[in-house]
Amino acid sequence: MTTLDHWGGTSRYVDLDGPVHYVDFGGDGPPVVLVHGLGGSHLNWCLLAPHLVDRHRVLAVDLAGFGLTHPEGRSTTVPANARLLERFLAEVVGEPAVLIGNSMGGMIAILHAARRPASVTALALLDPAVPLPLGVRLDPQVTAAFAMYAVPGLGQWFLTKSRVGVPPRRQVKRVLNLVCVNPELVPEEMILASMSLLEQRAEVPGLDEAFLAAARSVVWTGATKRRYYAAMSRVRVPVYLMSGAQDRLVPVASAREVARRNPSWRFDVLEGVGHVPQLEVPELVAERIKAWLA
């Protein structure tokens, strides 16, 4: 068991049909569970969590295939990780919790809340993966990447090519440049922690296949619009939807359409913010979520 001293979290494992890693940030009050996005991990929450522990017990789970939860033969699709989240809530948290999900994690949180409403008290969705409305185009770089992920063999080649000969710092910076409006806001400690995690994962078998399976599942879930919108309509707990105005992965127009279809949800657009507001403006996100929950 290791401690993430800088952010005050304790690294733990639980057996849920294989080891599942999570970070317990401590805190007193109703539980909050943080659910990361595609390619993310518990690290995505280390800047936000310290601002929540004054009112909540805060936990960040690594979904199967991500962070320190290695695939080990498990499925890493959206439905499979929704089942993992269900077990985590039942066996680790043990009581209804607030779910805060980003990107794919927001998608998983929505599907879980629709299916198991008694286990959730509220949803805060930070740039969740949601359907693309008609007439709205994705960022060309994002479109090209996901097109390659979809093709057997090509996706694996693309992931390998993006790593070979590329130093860990440059790999981390490349991702931050895509998901952040101003990557310089992300502190050096977070960059170093991300580099260390990359190095820990370098020799783990099956990670590319796990990522590609998850990416294809996110695209498929978003493409089955009628079913996904119907799941949103079945969510009965309070929902706070936040969207970065300059999100390149999930256009703000997608979030606006979701808000239009669910008028009871609170909806805020964060100007000058991209896909990961919890990394770019963690204090603002925490302030708004805590005020909303209160």
N, C-alpha and C positions, 0 to 999 in steps of 0.2 A: 504494500500500500504506500503510495507516494503522495506528498502534499504539494499542491500548486501554491507555493508560499506567497507569490506576488498578489494573487487574487483571493487568497484565503479559502480556497476550495480543497477538499480531500478526495483523491481518486479512489474509486471502489469498483469491485466487480460483483455481479450476481449471475447465477446460473439460470438462464431462461432458454433451455434447449441449446446450451452452449454459453460461453462467457459473454456477458454484456457489460461494457464499461460505462460508468457514469461518474459525475463529479457532484459531490454534496457540498454546497457552499454554506450550509448551515442556515442560521436565521430562525426567528420565532414567528409564529403565525400560520395562517393557512398555506398549504403547499402550492408552489409554482413549479411546473415542469417545463423546461426549455427544450425545444425540438429543432435541430439544425436542418439546413438544406442540403441539396445535392453537392457532394464534394466537401461538405463542411464537417464539423465536429463540435465537441464541447468547447473548443477554443473560441468559437464564434460568439460565445456568451460571457466570456471572462471579463469583458468591460462593462456589461450591463448588470450582471448578477450582484456585484457589491452594492449597487444602488437599490436593490430590492430586499436585501436581507434584514433591513430594519423593520419590515412589516410581514415578511413571508419566509418560510423555509423554502430554499431554492435548490433545485436539482437539475442538472443538464445531462441528458442521456445521449450516448453515441449509438446511432442506429446501426443495424447489421451492414457490414461492409465499409463503415466509415469510422474515423477517429481510431480508437483502440478496441473497437468491437470488430474483430476480424470475421470474414465470411464463414470459414470452416464448414463449407458445404451448404450453408443456409441461403435461402432466397433473399434477395435484396430489393425486390420490387416494392412499389408503394403499398399494395395490400399486405404483403408479408411484414413490412415494417410497421404498418398500422396494427397488426396482431402483436408484434413485439411491444409496441407502446402500450397496448391494452394489458399485457401481462406485467409490464413494468409498473403501471399504475396500480394494479391489483396486488402485486407481490412485494413491491418496494415501497411505494407511497402509502398504500393501504387506506386511503380516504379520497373523496372527491378533490380534484385539484384544478387550478387555473392552468391552462395550456397556453404557452407562448411559442408560436411556430413561425419560422422564416422559410420562404421559398418552398421546397419540397416538404419541409417540416410543417409549414402552414397547411399544405394540401392534406398531409397525413392527419393533422389535428382536426381539420374539418370533417374528414371521413370518419374519424374515431368519434367525434362528438355527435355526429348523425346516427352512428350505430350504437353507441354506449353512453347515452346522455346522463345517466345517473353518476358516472365517474368524473364528470366535468362540471365545474362551477362557472367558468367563463373562458372565452377564447380571445386572445390578442394575436392578430395575424399581421406579421411584418412582411410586406411584399410577398404574399403567398403565391405559389404557382397556381394560376387560374386560367380559364380558357381565353383564347385570343379572339376578340370580336371580329366580325366581318369588316373588311376594309382596313384593318390595322396591320401594319407590317412590323416584324421583328427587326432588331439590329442586324445588319448583314453578317457581322462576325459571329453572332449567336446562331443565326440561321445556318451558316456554313458548318459550324461545329456540330450542331445537333443533326444535320443531314449526314455527316460522316459517322456519328454515333449509331445511326440507324442501319448502316450497311455492314453486314457481317464481314469481318476481316479488315475493312477500312477503318472502323472505329478503333480497333486494337492497334493498327498501324499508326493512327493519328495520336493516340495517347502515348505510345512508345516514342514517337518522334518528338513529342513535346517535352520529353524528359531527358533523352540521351544527350549528354554533353552540356546540359543546361544546369548551372549551379542552383542549389536549393533556394538561395535568396532571389534569384531571377524568376524561378517558378512561382514563388509566393507573390512577388511584385506583379507578375503578369496577371494573376488572379485578382489581386487588389485593384489593378488598373481597370479590370472589366467590371467589377461589382461596386466600386466606389467612385463617387464624383471627385473626391479629393483624397487619394490614398495616403497623402502625407499626414492626415489626421490620425492614422492608425499608429499607435506607439511602437517604438523599436522592440519593446519586450514582447509584443504580440507577434511581430515578424520573426524574432528569434525562436519563440515557442512553436510557431508554424513550421519553421525550418527543421527544428528538432523532431516534430511529429512526422514530417516527410521522411526523414532519415530512419525513424523507427519503423515506418511502414514499407521501406524500400524492399525488404526481403520477404514480405508477407505474400504467400501465393494467392492468386485469384482476385486481386484487388481491381485489376482492369475489367475483368468480366463482371465483377460486382457493380462497379460504377456504370458500365454500359447497360446492364440489366435495369438498374435504377433509373438511368436517364431515359431509356426507352419507355419504361413504365410511367414516368412523369408525363412524357409526351402523349402516350396513349390515354391516360386518365384525363388530361386536359382536352384531348380531341373528342372524347365522348361527352360532349357538352351537356346534352340533355340529362344524362345520368348524374353528372357532377353538379350541375345547377340544382337538380332535385335533392341531392344530398345536402347542399347548403340550406335549402328551404326546410329541411327536417331538423336543423340545429335549433334547439330551444333555449339555450343559455345566452346571456349577453355576449355580443361580439364587438370587438374594436378592430377595425381594419385600417392599417396604416400603409401608405404607398409613397415611395420616393419618387418625386416628380421627374427625376432623370434616371430611373431604373432602365437599364439596357436589356435585362433578361425578361422582366415581366412589365410590359408597358403600362403606364398609369391609366391608359384607356381601358385596359383589362380590369383594373381595380374599380374604375368608375362604373363599368357595366355591372360588376358584382354588387356594388353599393346600390345601384339603381334597382336591381332585382330584390335586394334585401334592405328595404328602407328602415327597418328597425335597428340595423347595425350602425354603430358610430363609424364615421369615415373621415380620415384626415389625410391630406396630401402634404408631405414634408418637402418644402422647396430646397433645392440645392443638395438633395440626398439621392443616392442610388439604391442598389438592391439590398444592402445590409445596414439599415439604420442603426442596429444595435452596435455596430462597429464605428460608424461615422458620427453619430450623435447619441451616445448611450445615455447621457444625463437627461436629455430631452425626452427620449423614449421612456425611461424609467419614471420621470416626473409625470408624464401624461398617463401612463398605465396605472400608476399608483393613485392618482387623482380620480381616474375613472373607476377603479375598483373600490375606492372609498365611498 
